[in-house]
Amino acid sequence: MDTVKIVVLWSDLLIYLLAASLTLFFWNMRGNPITAARWRQVFGTRLGMATFVVLGAYIMIALLDSLHFRLALEEDPGQKSDQVYFDNQVVSVLDLALGDMATEHERTYSAPFALQSFEKVNMKNADGVSYRDFPRLEHAGAHLADPADRGSDLVLQSLIGLAKGGVLALIFVGMQWFFLRGSTLPWRAAWTTQAVIICFAAWLIHIGNLYHVLGTDQAGNDVLYKSIKGVRTGVLLGTLATLVMLPIAVSLGIAAGYFKGWVDDVVQYLYTTLSSIPGILLIAASVLLFQVYIDLNPEFFEIGLEKADARFIALCFILGVTSWATLCRLMRAETLKISQLEYVQAAHAFGVSHFRIITRHILPNVVHIILITFVLDFSALVLAEAVLSYIGVGIDPAMASWGNMINTARSELSREPAIWWTLSGAFFFMFSLVLSANLFSDLVRDAFDPRTGLEGAA
């Protein structure tokens, strides 16, 4: 009998399609010496290699969290049936890699590495006398015979986790060194970053299955687990929304700058009208309208996660459709300038078609703007999801996201004492992703922006 039922969400298909497209892009890049030289300039720096490895780690987590399936329920020994029933809970390969973090629930809040609950409850002693105290957590430190041994156990378990990570890093980096040892790129920076990430991940997983590294939330869920699960949402949202926005902005911007006249007037009217509408209100209204459609058509969704995934895809599309105005202005201005250059005018004189002029002369000269905008808007859209979830129109609560965690943390910070670890978990992972994306985007801008080369030559 089948014990696993594969679950394929639309977002799963999209993220693997994006990964395949990215791989194909870098592979085809090798055939263009000019583009290859510019990317070599990006990866020729230690900062470029290090930030790319960090971004690659986030992408790998997102890919592992996009392989979903449902496990078969255990059969009742008293009932024999050929039909297999599957659990409604959808898990991923990442859940398997994280071990028991997803299932080790406590009653309520607990602080990082704590052995006792954060809140007092009514308890009774052996004599039946009621009192209030902090109860022992069910899972955190359950392997300890004496809670007083927590400090020494943390040190010992940390060494074990780091040793596991060190072995994995040695194997992984050693294989790369064997095949890439003759390369001129600064692979040492990449290998060092990989080793740090692998050791840190091994430590988190090992310790996270013994203690709650970032504590638990009000429902007793592990905050570290929720923070890691939010990686897929952040990566996919920033990428999909940007890819939805790019074709609209590029096509309209080039058309306005190249054809001018009434085409330019129409495009300017469109992005001027769009820019005059408050973005948050437009996005909120669109998301709420789609939510009404989901609520009125429950038969389209077999499980609850499919509803959350549909809302997520809709949010990506809405963010992309409402954020193309700025890039469209840039593309229009750059196309206006390029269309007046001598070689473009010569192509017109020789009767070259408009499509060929745009694809051979206009588009290649604005690629640097597209690339720079892609990496810059990616981080901006990741932050936008946190803002939208904060006001209640972001990711569905059934789907893990940093925005939902920040939204929950606003009431937790007002407590006395404050619950700070929910916000800290979301902040750390979001900060690492956005910082790496911004640093990498600066290197891409320096390599692909022609003005940077002219300033360096001067």
N, C-alpha and C positions, 0 to 999 in steps of 0.2 A: 504494500500500500504506500501511497505517497504520504510523506510526513511533512512536506513543505509545499506551500502554494505561493508561487511567485506573484508579487503585486507590482505592477508597472504603472507609475504615475506619469502624468504629462511632464512634470518637472524633471523626473528621472530621465526621460527620453531627451529632453532639451539639454540637460547638463552633459550627457555623454556625447550628444551631437556637437556641443560647443568644444568639448575636449578634443574630439576628433578633428574639428575644424582648426583648432589652434595647433595641433600636431602637424596637420597638412600644411598650414601656413608657414611654419618654421622650416618644414622640409623643402617646400617650393622656394623659400627664400634663398636657398643655396644657389639657385640658378641665376639670381640677379646679383652681380658683383657689387653694385652701388648700395643696394639695400642690405646685403650681407655685411658690407663694410661698416654701415651705420649701426647695425645690431651688434657687430663685433666691438664697436666703440662703447656700446652700453654694457655688454658683458665683459669688456676688457678692464673694468674697474672692480675692485674688491667689494665696494658698496653695491654695485649692480648684481654681482653674483650672490651676495648674501641676501639681499632683499628678494631676489627671484626665488631663492630656496625657501624663504619664509612664505611667499605667495604660493609656491608649489606645494608646501605642506598644507596650507589651507585648502587648496584645490583637491589634494588627495583625501583629506577628511571629508570634503563635500561629495566626492565620488563614492567613497565607502558608505556614506550615509544615504546614497541614492540607489542602493541595491536592496530593495524591500521584499519581504516575504512574510507569510503567516504560518505559524506552526500548527500542526494537527493536535487536537485535543486528545487527552488520554481516554481510551475506551473504558466503559463500565464493564467490569468482569462479568456481571450478571446479565449483560445484554450483548448479544452477538449481532453484528451488523456489518455489511460490506461497505456501507457508506461512511466516508471520512468527514468529520466535522472539524473546521479550522477555527482557531482563536480569532476574535475580532481585533486583538491587539496586533498591530503591524510593527515588525522589528526590521532592523537593517544589519548589514555586515559590521558596521561601526558599533552597534549595540553588542555584538558578540565579542568584538575586540576590547570593549570597555568592561567586560565581565559583568559583575553583579551590581554595578552602580545604579542601573536603571530599576532594579527590583528591591533594593535595600531601603525601604521606606521607614521613616520614623513617625512619631505621632505628630510632631510639630517642629518649630524652630529648634535648631541646635547650632552652636558656634563652630567655627573651623577647628578641627582636631579635638572637639569636645567629646567627653564620654557621658555627659549628662545633658538632659534637655535644657533649653534656654528658659523655659517657663516652669514655675512651680505648679504642682497639681495636688489634689487631695489624695492622701495615701493612708494606709493603716499598718501599724506595726504588728508584731506577733501577738500582742495582748488585745488587739482589736481597737486600739486607740487611734483616732484620726489625727493626722497632722499634714502640714504642707511642706513639700520639699521638691528638689529637682530629681526626677526619676532617672535611672540609668537608661541609656540608649540601648535599643534592641540589637543593632548591628555594629555600630562604631565601637571598635575595641573589644568585640565579643570574644576574641581569641585570648584576651588577657585574663589570667587567673586573679591578678591583683591590679586594680586601677592605678595604684601608685607606680607601677612599672611602665606607665605610658611614655615618659621621657626617654628612657633607655630603649624601649621598643621602637619608638619613632626613629631613633638614630640607627638602630640595627636594620629596620625595614627599609630605611632610606638608602643605606649602603647596598642592600640586596637589590633594590630597584635600580639604582645607578649602575650596579655591576651588570645587570641584565641589559640595560641600555648601552653600556660600554661594549659588550660583546656584539650586540646587533650593529652598533655604529662601526665597529672594527670590521665586521664582515661586509657591510654595505659600502663603506668608504673604500675598503681594500679592493673590492671588485672594480669600483670606478677608477681607482688609481692604476690598476693593472691595464685598463683599456685606454686611459686618457693621460698617461704619464708623459707623453711627448707633446701635449698641447701647450700653446703659449698663453692661453687664458689663465687668469688667476684662480685656478681650481682649489688652491689651498683655502681660500676664504670660503668657498662653497662647501668644502669638506668639513671645515671647522663648524660652520653654521649647521650643517646636517648632523654632525655628532652631538652638538648641544641640543638640538631639537629632539633627536632620538632618545638621548639620555633623559631629557626633561619629560618626554612623553612616557617613557618606561617607568620613571619614578611616579608620575601622576597616576598611571593605571595601577601600579602595584600598591601604592599607598592608598589610592582612592577606593580600593576594594577592602581595605582594612579600617579606614577612618573616612570621615567626611571632610575632605581637604578644604572645601569652601562652605562647610556647614550644610544645613538644610533649610528649605523654605517653610511657609506656613503649613503646607500640606505634607511636609516631611520628605519631599523629594530632594535628591542630592543636587546642590547648586552647581557643582563642577560638571556633572552630567548634562544639565540643562545648558550650561555655557558652551560646552563642546558641541552639543546638538544644534546650537544656534549658528555654527559656522556655515553649514549648508545653506541656510536661509540667507545669510549675509552675502556669501559669495554669489549665489545664484541670482539674488535680487539685483545686485549691482551690475552683474554681467548682462542679464536678460533685458533689463530696462535700458541699458546703454545701447544694446544691439537693436532694440526696437526704435530708439531715437535716431540712430545714425542714418539709416536709409532715408528717412523723412527729411532730416536736416540737409544731408548731402545732395539729394536729388533736387529739392526745392531751391537750395542756396545756389547751386551751379546753374540751374535753369534761369533763376532771376538775374544772376550776374552775366550770363552768356547771351541770353536772348534779349534782355532789357525790355523796354516798351511795356505793353500791357501785362506780359508775364511777370515782369519785375513788380508792377503795381499790385497785382493780385497776391503775390508772395508776401510783399511788404504788408499788405492789409491783413493777411492771415496771421503773421507772427506778431504784428502790432496789436491786433485784437486779442490774441492768446496771452500776450504779455500784460495786457490791461486787466485780466481776470486774476484775482488772488489765487495763487497756485494751490494752497492748502484747501481752500473751499472747493475748488474744482475737483481735486483729487478725492476729497471726502464725499462729495455728492456722487461721483462716479462709483466709488467703492460701495457706498450704501445702496445704490441702484442695483449693482450686481449682487449684493447680498440678498436683496429682496427676490431676485430671480432664483437664487440658490434655494431660499426658503420655500418658494412656491413650486419648485420642481425637485422634491427629494428623491423621486424615482430614478433620477439620473446618476445617483451616487450610492454605491453598494455599502461603503463604510464611511465613517466620519472623517477619516484622513483625506478621502477624495474630495470632500467638501472644502476642507482647509486648503488642499492643493489647488482647487479651482479658484478660490479667492486669491491665493498667492499669485497664480499666473495672471489673473485679472489685474492685480495691483502692479505687477511688473509692466504689463501692457499700458496701463493708465499712466504710470510714471514716465514711460518712454514717450507716449503721445503728447504729454503735457510739458516736456522739457527740451524740445528741439529748437526753440526760438533762438537761443544764444548762439549755438553752432551754426544755424542757418544764416545769421547775420555775418558771422566770420567767413563762411563759405562764399556768400554773395560778394563781400568786399574783396576777397582774394581773387575770385573769378573775374570781377570787373578789372582788376589790375592785370591779370595774366592775359585776358582777352585782347588787351591793347598792345601786347608785345609784338615785335617784328615777325617772329617765326609763326605766330598764330595768324597774323594778317597775311603773311605769304601763303599759308595753307588755304585761307579763304580765296586768295587770288588764283590759286591753281585748281579751284573747284573741289577741294576736299569736303566730304560730307560733314555735317554738324556732329553726328554721332562719333565719327572717327576723330575729329578735333577734340571733342570732350574726353574721349577715352585715352587718346594718345598724348595730348598736350595739356589739358586742363587738370584732369583727375590725378595724374602722377605728381603734379606740382602742388597739390593740396593734401597729399597723403599725410604729411607731417602734422597738419592741423587735426586730421581725423584721429591719428594715433595719440596725440597729446590730449585731445578732448576725451578720448575713450578712457585713458587711465585716470584723468582728473575727475571725470564724472562718475567713474566707478566708486571712488571713495565717498563722493558727495551723496550718491544714492544710498550707500550703506548707512550713512548717518541720517538720511531722510527717513528711512524705515523706522529708526528709533523715534524720531519726532512724530511720525504718523501713529505709531503704536501708543505713544504717550497720550495722544488725544483720542484714542479709541477707534481709529479707522485703518489700522495697519494689518499685520499678519493675524490670522485667526488664532485665538488662544490655544487651540488644539495643536498648533505647530510651534515648535520651539523657536524662539527668536530673541535676540538681545533687546529689541524694542519692547517686547512684552515683559522682559525681566526688569527693564528700567521703569516701565509703567507701574509694575508692582512695587518697586523699591521706593516710589515717592511717598507712599503711606508708611512704609517701614522705617524710613529715616526720621519720621516725626515721633516715633515711639521713644520711650525712656526706660531702659537704654535702647539706643538705635540699633536696628538690624542693618548692618552695612555691607554684609558679604554678598548679598544678591546683586547689588549695584557694582561691587568690586569685580565680581566674576564677569559680568557683561562688559564692563569697562576695559578690563585687561585684554580680552580676546578681540574686542572691537578696535581698541587702540593699536594693538599689534598689526592687525590687518590694514587699517587705514594709514598708519605711519609707513608701513612697507610699501603700500601702493603709491603714496605721495612721493617717497624717496625714489622709487623706481620711475615714476612719471617725470621727475626732474631730469633724470638721466636720459630718458627717451626724448624729452624736449630739447636737451642740449645736443643730442645726436642728430635729430631729424629737422630741427628748425634751421632753415638756411641763414637766418639773421645771426644765429649764434656763431656759425662758421665765418661770416663776414666780420663780426666783431673780433673774433680771435685772430683773423688775418690782419686786421688793422692794428 
